[in-house]
């Protein structure tokens, strides 16, 4: 039953010959030899039992029957392309793996809820999560190593698209016995002149404070740099200096009274937490589901 069905590839070659008006031109575009394309067209005509091309020194013209065949072939090839795209989308939606990246704060305090929501909504979707600072996550998205990233940097690169998924604030905290714990406010200049416990360069938390101080013409003074929020908070509890972290990272310490939030003067350290992906690419189906889960929590 299927032996009389022509090959889709041969029909595609036929439509290309019709478009270019020459077997030689079609062969050149396909990277094939002219004799090989000529043989394929002759075999197609024998299979169809119809002459579709009229060959001459000026090139190859469609016969009246050939024009009808090319019209039918174009519709068939278009349907085949639609089929391939649909199957590809289905494959992405079924058992897909999302390559995601998240900054430290987001990974610790936001992503677990998003992943739980995604698991319930799409149990066949697996997330491979990379945890790094915001700069490293943005690099991964930009290079194509990650499908989607979640960052806390105040700036978004021009090569990336962004969508806000949460809001946050960078805060300063000290032990209850520290002089700043009893102050009504600490001025930006005093904050800038103090050795602070901060995240490493490339961290969105650090960049947020740096940009806030720069608006006052001030620069951050780092007393200790660590790549871990937990390690920074432990150093602050031990009395090594004021710590700069996300407000969400301090919930337990503030509740237990081991650290006290410092009231800052005229210093705006609020920020947006964003999902980012390549501007020249659409989100994969799995990445779109993860973003949907994150946005669902932002509305709560």
N, C-alpha and C positions, 0 to 999 in steps of 0.2 A: 504493500500500500504506500510506503514512503519512498520507494525507489525512484518515483517520477518527480519527487519534490526537488526543485532546484536549490542549490546552496545559496544561503543569504550572502555569503562573501562574493559569489559570482554575480548575483544581482546587484550588489554594491558596485562591483567593477563596471557592470553594464551602465549604471546610472552615471558613473564618472566618465565613461567614454562618451555618453550622450552630452554631458555638460561641457566637456573639452572639445568635442567634435573630432577626436583623433585617438586611435588606439595607442599611438606613440606617446602623445601627451599624457594620457592616463597612466601608461606604464611608467613614465618618468615620475609622476606624482606618487605612485605606489612603490617606487624603488624596485621595479621589476623590469625584465627585458620585454621588448615589443613582441617577439615571437611567442613568449609564454602567455602574454595577455591575449594575443590573437588566437592561440590554441584554446584558451579558456572560453572565449566568446564563441568559437566554432563548436566546442563541446556543449555549451549552453543552448545554442540553436538546435543541435541535434536532439538534446534532451527535451526541449520545448516543442520540437517539430515545427518551428516557425523561424523564418529568416527575420532577424531583428535589426541587422546592420547591412547597409549598402556600402560596400567598400569601393573607393576610387583613389586616384592619385591625389585628390584634394583632401582626402581624409575619410572618415567613416560617418555616414549619415543614417539616422534611424529610418527604417521603413515605416509605412503607416501602421502595420501591426506592431512594429518595434516601439512606436510612440505609446501605444496602448499598454504594452508590456512594461515600459519604464514608468508610466503613471501608476500601474498596479504595484510595481516593485517599490516605488517611493513610499506608498502607503504602508506596504508590508514592512519595510525597513524602519519606518517611523514607529510602527507598533512594536517592533522588536526592541528598539531603543527605549521605548516607554516601559516595556517589560523588564529590561535590564536595570533601569533606574529604580523601578518598584521593588525588585528583588534585592537590590543593594540597600535600599532604605529599610526593608524588612530585616535584612541581616544585621543592620546597625541597631535596630530596635530589639532584636532577640539575642540575648546572650552577649550584649556588647560590653566592652571594657572601656572605661573613661580614664584617660591619663590626665589627672588633675594635680594642681600644686596649690599649697596654701601657706601663708605666712604663719609664724609661730603662734601669734595671738589668735588668729582665726582657727587654726588647726586645733588648738587646745580648748577654746571656749565657744565656738560656733559650729564648726564642721561636724562634730558628733551628732548634733540634732538634725542637721541636713541629711547626713548619711542614713540615719534611722528612718527619716521620712522617705528617702529615695528607696530604701530596701522594701518598705511596705508598699510603695506605689509601683515599683518596677523590680521585683525580686531577681530577675535574670540579668540585671545590670550590675557589673562589678566596677568598683572604683579603685584604681591604683593611685594612692595619694602620696605626693612628695611634699615634705615639710621643710621649708627653708625660709630665709628672709625675703622680703618683698622684691628686692632687686633680682635675686636668683630665680624666683618664680616668674617674674616678668621676662627674664632672659629665656627661660624654658618655653614660655608661650610664644615668644617672638621667633625662636628657632624652629618651632614646630614639634619640639619634643613633648610638649604638653598640649592637650586639647583646650583646656580652660585653666585659669589661675584665679586665686583669690588673694588680693593684696590690700595693704593698709597704707600705702604711700600716698601722700597728698597730691602727687602728680601722676598722670597717666601718659605713657608714650604715644606719640602720634601714630605709630604703626598698629596700635591696639584699640579695639573698641571696649567700652566699659559700661557696667550697669551697677548701680548701688544696691548692695544686699543688706547693709546694716550701717548703723552709726555708732561712733565710739568716741572716747575722749582719752587723751594721754594725761596722766596725773603724776604728781610727785608725792611720795610718802616717806615718813620717818618714824622711828620708834616713839612711844609716848613720852619718853624722857628727853627727847631732843628739843632744843629751844624753839625750832620752827613749829612744833606741835601746839604751842600756846599762842602763836602769833595770829593776829587777825588776817594778815596777808603778807606774802613775801614778794618784794618788788622784782621785776624781770632782771634788773641789773644785779641784784644780789644773787639771784638764781644762776645767772650766767657766770658769776665770779666764783662759784662754789664747785668743787670737784664732785660731780654727780655719778651715780652708778647707772650706766646706760648700756643699751644694746650696741652691738657692733655696727660699723658703717654698712649701709645697705638695708638696714632695718627700717620699716615704715614708722615704727614708734620713735626712733631717734630722729628721723627726717622731719617728722611732724613738729617736734620740739625745736629743732634747729631752725625751721622756717618761721615758727612763731617768734623766736628770739631775733631772727634776722629782720623782721618787720619793725623791731625796735633798735636796729643797728647794733645788735649784740651777737656774740658767738658763744656756742656751748663749750663748757670746760668739762672734759671727761675725766673723772677720778678713777674709774674702773670700767672696762668694757667686757661684757660677757654675752655669749650667744644664747643664753637661756634665761627666761623670765623667772623660773624657779630659783636658779642660782643667784640672780640679782636680788630677789626678795630675801633670801637667806642672808646675804651679805648685809642688807639693810637692817634686818632684825639683829644681826651681830654688832651693829653700830658702826659700820664702815662708811656710812654716808647716806644722803637722801637718794632714793631710788626713783627712776623714771620708767613707768610701765603703763600698760593699758588699764583703764578703770575696771574692765571685766576680769583682768588677771589678779586684781587685789580684793575681790569680794570676800574670800575666806579670811584673809589677814585683817581686814578692816572689821569684819564681824567679830573675830576673836580678840580684837584689841591689841594685837602684837605690832601693828603699824597704824599710823594715823595719817589721814590725807592732809596735805598742806594746802592752805588756801593761797592761790596765786593772785597777783595783782592784775594789771591790765594785760593779760596774756591769753589768747584764744588758742586752745589746744584741741578743739573738737575736730573730728575728721570723719570721712566716709570710708567704709570698707566696701571694696568693689570686686566684682567678677570681671576678668579681662580675657579677651580672645583676639586672635589675629583679625585685622580689619579686612584682609583680602580672602577670608574664609568664613563660611557659615559654621555655626556650632554643629558638632555631630549630634545625633539623636540622643545618645547617652548624656553628653555634656549639657544639652538643653534640658534634660530631665533633672540633672543635678542643680542647674541654675533655677529651675522652677521650684525645687524643694527649698533652696536658700531664700528665694523671694517670698515663699509662703510663710517662712518664719519672720521675715522682715515686716510683714503686715500684722503680726500678732501683737 
